Amino acid sequence: MVRAVLSADGYSVQVAPDGAAALALVEARPPAVVVLDMRLPRVDGWEFARRLRERGLRVPIVAMTAGGDAPEAAREIEANEFLAKPFEIDELLTKVSRFRNQPPNN
């Protein structure tokens, strides 16, 4: 759903099946923003963010997780924004649009 919404709004979107694959994608071509599900298989969102920072990549992150956990998860990984599931499509677009024209800071 996230990919479809962002693609329809004109974003170039890459999707990874797990955190390890996502990290490889980001390292190969840093995106303007990462929409990060905190409950990824293999390498979860916390580990993904830690490894990303260890590599010196400062890509903005929108942390995405269940309701009341979202603000805390975002704080823990120093995310730029968060989305509490379930969220509205407009909320996703608003949060991601903050980073639309910003070059990656790596």
C-alpha positions as a Markdown table, in Angstrom:
| # | Residue | x | y | z |
|---|---|---|---|---|
| 1 | Met | 0.0 | 0.0 | 0.0 |
| 2 | Val | 2.8 | 2.4 | 0.9 |
| 3 | Arg | 4.6 | 1.7 | -2.4 |
| 4 | Ala | 1.4 | 2.2 | -4.4 |
| 5 | Val | 0.5 | 5.5 | -2.7 |
| 6 | Leu | 4.0 | 7.0 | -3.0 |
| 7 | Ser | 4.4 | 5.8 | -6.6 |
| 8 | Ala | 1.0 | 7.3 | -7.6 |
| 9 | Asp | 2.2 | 10.6 | -6.1 |
| 10 | Gly | 5.3 | 10.6 | -8.3 |
| 11 | Tyr | 7.9 | 9.1 | -6.0 |
| 12 | Ser | 10.5 | 6.6 | -7.2 |
| 13 | Val | 10.1 | 3.8 | -4.7 |
| 14 | Gln | 12.3 | 0.9 | -3.9 |
| 15 | Val | 11.0 | -1.9 | -1.6 |
| 16 | Ala | 13.0 | -4.4 | 0.4 |
| 17 | Pro | 11.7 | -7.7 | 1.8 |
| 18 | Asp | 13.7 | -7.3 | 5.0 |
| 19 | Gly | 16.0 | -4.9 | 6.9 |
| 20 | Ala | 19.2 | -6.5 | 5.5 |
| 21 | Ala | 18.1 | -6.0 | 1.9 |
| 22 | Ala | 16.9 | -2.4 | 2.7 |
| 23 | Leu | 20.3 | -1.6 | 4.1 |
| 24 | Ala | 22.0 | -2.8 | 0.9 |
| 25 | Leu | 19.6 | -0.7 | -1.2 |
| 26 | Val | 20.3 | 2.4 | 0.8 |
| 27 | Glu | 24.1 | 1.9 | 0.7 |
| 28 | Ala | 24.0 | 1.4 | -3.1 |
| 29 | Arg | 21.9 | 4.5 | -3.8 |
| 30 | Pro | 20.9 | 6.6 | -0.8 |
| 31 | Pro | 17.3 | 7.8 | -1.1 |
| 32 | Ala | 15.8 | 11.1 | -0.1 |
| 33 | Val | 13.9 | 9.4 | 2.7 |
| 34 | Val | 13.4 | 5.9 | 4.2 |
| 35 | Val | 9.9 | 4.8 | 5.3 |
| 36 | Leu | 10.9 | 2.2 | 7.8 |
| 37 | Asp | 8.7 | -0.5 | 9.2 |
| 38 | Met | 10.1 | -1.2 | 12.6 |
| 39 | Arg | 9.1 | -4.8 | 12.6 |
| 40 | Leu | 11.1 | -6.0 | 9.6 |
| 41 | Pro | 12.3 | -9.6 | 9.4 |
| 42 | Arg | 16.0 | -10.5 | 9.7 |
| 43 | Val | 17.1 | -7.0 | 10.6 |
| 44 | Asp | 14.4 | -5.0 | 12.4 |
| 45 | Gly | 14.0 | -1.2 | 12.3 |
| 46 | Trp | 16.2 | -0.6 | 15.3 |
| 47 | Glu | 19.1 | -2.6 | 14.0 |
| 48 | Phe | 18.6 | -1.1 | 10.5 |
| 49 | Ala | 18.9 | 2.4 | 11.9 |
| 50 | Arg | 21.9 | 1.5 | 14.0 |
| 51 | Arg | 23.8 | 0.0 | 11.0 |
| 52 | Leu | 22.8 | 2.9 | 8.8 |
| 53 | Arg | 24.3 | 5.4 | 11.3 |
| 54 | Glu | 27.4 | 3.2 | 11.8 |
| 55 | Arg | 28.0 | 3.6 | 8.1 |
| 56 | Gly | 27.8 | 7.3 | 8.3 |
| 57 | Leu | 24.6 | 7.5 | 6.2 |
| 58 | Arg | 22.3 | 10.3 | 7.4 |
| 59 | Val | 19.2 | 9.5 | 5.4 |
| 60 | Pro | 16.0 | 10.9 | 6.8 |
| 61 | Ile | 13.8 | 8.2 | 8.3 |
| 62 | Val | 10.0 | 8.0 | 8.8 |
| 63 | Ala | 9.5 | 5.3 | 11.3 |
| 64 | Met | 6.3 | 3.2 | 10.9 |
| 65 | Thr | 4.9 | 1.0 | 13.6 |
| 66 | Ala | 1.8 | 0.2 | 15.7 |
| 67 | Gly | -0.1 | 3.0 | 17.3 |
| 68 | Gly | 1.2 | 4.0 | 20.7 |
| 69 | Asp | 4.7 | 2.5 | 20.0 |
| 70 | Ala | 5.4 | 4.9 | 17.1 |
| 71 | Pro | 6.6 | 8.0 | 18.9 |
| 72 | Glu | 8.9 | 6.0 | 21.2 |
| 73 | Ala | 10.3 | 3.9 | 18.4 |
| 74 | Ala | 11.0 | 7.1 | 16.4 |
| 75 | Arg | 12.8 | 8.6 | 19.3 |
| 76 | Glu | 14.9 | 5.5 | 20.0 |
| 77 | Ile | 16.2 | 5.4 | 16.4 |
| 78 | Glu | 16.4 | 9.2 | 16.0 |
| 79 | Ala | 13.9 | 9.2 | 13.2 |
| 80 | Asn | 12.8 | 12.4 | 11.6 |
| 81 | Glu | 9.2 | 11.5 | 11.6 |
| 82 | Phe | 6.9 | 8.7 | 12.5 |
| 83 | Leu | 3.6 | 7.1 | 11.4 |
| 84 | Ala | 1.4 | 5.3 | 13.8 |
| 85 | Lys | -0.4 | 2.3 | 12.2 |
| 86 | Pro | -3.1 | 2.5 | 11.0 |
| 87 | Phe | -2.4 | 5.9 | 9.4 |
| 88 | Glu | -4.2 | 8.0 | 6.8 |
| 89 | Ile | -2.8 | 8.2 | 3.2 |
| 90 | Asp | -2.6 | 12.0 | 3.5 |
| 91 | Glu | -0.5 | 11.7 | 6.7 |
| 92 | Leu | 2.0 | 9.4 | 4.8 |
| 93 | Leu | 2.2 | 11.9 | 1.9 |
| 94 | Thr | 2.6 | 14.9 | 4.2 |
| 95 | Lys | 5.4 | 13.3 | 6.2 |
| 96 | Val | 7.3 | 12.0 | 3.2 |
| 97 | Ser | 6.9 | 15.2 | 1.2 |
| 98 | Arg | 9.1 | 17.1 | 3.8 |
| 99 | Phe | 12.1 | 15.3 | 2.2 |
| 100 | Arg | 11.1 | 15.3 | -1.5 |
| 101 | Asn | 13.6 | 17.9 | -2.7 |
| 102 | Gln | 16.3 | 17.3 | -0.2 |
| 103 | Pro | 19.4 | 15.6 | -1.4 |
| 104 | Pro | 20.6 | 12.6 | 0.8 |
| 105 | Asn | 23.0 | 13.7 | 3.5 |
| 106 | Asn | 25.6 | 11.0 | 3.5 |
